[in-house]
């Protein structure tokens, strides 16, 4: 697919798609040698001239500093220090307007030069290659060197390789493809030997298989100078055709090697490290001459300056002073661009300082850079798609960005846009496409951040809920222990409680470990493996404890509450497991939508969790099916007993069949297992029926004769929702209290909120009317707000508690109950529809069967409705 | 000193929509000249009339839709639609025919769909098809060319005013004639209109002129080569194969390429970017399919020419083609295809 162009025989140059050829405007500034910049009255040095954390000041206001002295040190792994560009006095440390698209202020050091330009200690190295790479990296970091091509990423970080990383190509970027900019051009022409020395340092650090220096064919002098300087060095100077944006990192890699950096990836992943020629030059200065990064070459050009050219400016020089130095004509200055005309941004405050990444300053009139023309309709001409170096479809992205269809925009790989501006340049309808993309990208980032926030909130909530549940369970256990102690000492029960406690502790420890591991993963902790091992260990322990509890529950004598307890436990487990599955599924979906790499992992995790949930459900069903049969009843009538058992068994069988069908529909993995389970249950039901028949034969005194048909036998008893169960008497009182508190809190909150709102609008009015003394009012608003917030928090907490208690008492949360009720209603409606449909055609037996089924369903629906209503009323959630 | 605050890029390319549209209009001039020379000034009258109607309709609709009238009129798209439709009409077309076609094209096919850039169908072709279906007789009358003489100016004006068609001046086009007599060697031989230098009499020159204009557009990079080339290939290849099989029943490829609306369609109609496919590969598919459809309809269909129908049918398919011809984005293993993902 890649068109290969051969130049000079063996030198292979690839091509990248798209690209444009705007007027170059290079000759305005590249005909004169590099000139020294002005010595401004003040140097403003932002603490963050690079990507990463801001530097930490080492000096105080009033300190006298020498040229090259450390003013601020790097702060954290990705950061860079700041040095004094000349000798002088620190006169201020505080916020100043800086180079930022939104005109934002940022902390800066302000240095007043003394004019003496006196160097502090310098430690030049005669032979940097005598030092170990580690020592060199430290020196590079201390010299404050960052990528001078654009982004300003700390160089010491970029050239520190991981153990498994291997550099095949070191690419030196001398392309300088943007129009107007000639800083690198002049640097290469005049200081090629220094650049080569810097490159040799990079080679020493990275040990690449080959070093390629890319340079556009519109800079023949620079190419010649570099070729001459590189004689004897292992540097392959390659001339690439002039085309914007061939200087983009990804594009240059593609041009020189034919490789593409994967979406969202870094060049090192394809064995490439890119460095700008300016950075190489700064490395030479730092290591061979011992001079930290305190100046750079900046192009000043445009038709509003009298002396365009390249100036070696001190970092921190205000834009206005450099413009003055170059002879700016204020009457012609209508657009001031920092950076190139394609990717730079306009300045409206010339007081801002030039920093490590400021490569160009364009002072233009509207003749040179006219005002943007009104945006017209997109005619889908596709010129943008032809120009796009990333092979995107800008016309589609525009459409989606404009309509806020962020999902589609992401599907069309909006995030792979490098914002080079080629599309907007060629657009005949003057649509500011890049602006649309920036907007959409920003929105996508905001959404992602919000989603992450919501996830964190959900996790917090779930953790809280788990805690509440645990407390509830403990209370319950204590209560039961008391009861049992009152009645008769039952060691098994104690044992079970102890086991449960152990299990709870174990699972808590497991959860904590998972959390720790997750955190470790997000901060790329090297000890991740250790954390994961810990998680595994905890999980095993928790599982073992759970199994122990389960076994104990099974083995425990059929005491009055052992079974319901086990069942409630199981129910809770099922609920937990399915909640876990759902959240995992959600996460996996989100991951898929975002095309995250871990989507597959998450999906498989979701599947595992589903299997787990299904297993638990089956266990629960077994427990339910098995329980009543073994539940002792006072003086049981064997036939009644058997009838009941038959009913239980056949309903269990039906449930199993239903589950199997569902599984089949969902194409779950365990269909076969479920089917076997169903078969087993059927056999059991049949056996019980046989027994019942035998029992009836043996006890003819029983009034009822014919065994009920299986459908009718599906008596509602076992499916009745455990709506209040045994705790009713206790929870009634508690619930009533809670209801009262809830209502009181609701009223309190409403009042507090109203008061706050009123106070707030009063304050606003006062502000509008220009009242002077607002402090009291403000304080009042704050107080009221705090009060309202406080009430709200309390209300939320109580609400959560209520929901949790509902869950704890019924084993179901409100949603499940609602769903149950709705499901029952639907089933009822379907059945009655069926009956209506078949009324005229079906035979009597069918009708009878249907009628009886209808009755059962009616009963079910009634029960579900009642359970829901009860839950709502009992727990004070009636309004929800 | 009020500095401009603007988003990058700060430099803009020289191309603008109005310029693109003007280039298209200039490129139609040779074709218009030949049409006028061979078939009288009817076409010229219709072109001028169509431009007037189009501008009026466009202005009225923009006003009704609350859009800046002057800004949108300046983009020239309405004029292009009018010119292309008028060039496709027979020179005998009376004023009301043109009026209906142009008004429908601008009001319904363009503005009611949301104006420039939003219309799924080529407006000129929608107007043309409306006329072809509603007034088939008026739309298939043709004048001039042997054995008939070129109408005088007065005759053309009379026709334009609705007093036509004039006796002894009108006849069928070469495409229509071939379709009527396909398979009949004697008849085909007798039909003077079929025997120009290399294609239909007169029409060969019209198409050559439009080809010239098309090459100009290609040269000025107003259009890409994908659609016209694919279009012509899609028409010529089936024509060549069929002609090799039976030259009596199937016209030769040169005849197809230089008859009817072939060149106008290939360079001016199918290349309308709004309603065409957008990616390069998509445009190739789009063009080839239009070409094939034209040959099929000309050969087996009920209408003598088929550019309008073929273009409209492929307009329908353009979004679908786009879904499946998305380019692979830099850094991605493969392109995302299909409507959903």
Interface residues (C-beta under 8 A of the other chain):
Chain A: X16 X17 X20 X22 X23 X179 X250 X254 X260 X261 X262 X263 X264 X265 X330 X333 X334 X335 X336 X337 X339 X341 X342 X343 X344 X345 X346 X347 X348 X362 X364 X366 X369 X370 X371 X372 X373 X374 X376 X377 X378 X379 X380 X381 X382 X383 X385 X386 X389 X390 X391 X392 X393 X395 X396 X411 X412 X413 X416 X419 X421 X424 X425 X426 X427 X428 X429 X430 X432 X434 X435 X438
Chain B: X1 X2 X3 X4 X5 X6 X7 X8 X9 X10 X11 X12 X13 X15 X16 X17 X19 X20 X71 X72 X75 X77 X115 X116 X117 X118 X224 X273 X274 X276 X278 X279 X280 X326 X327 X328 X329 X330 X331 X332 X336 X341
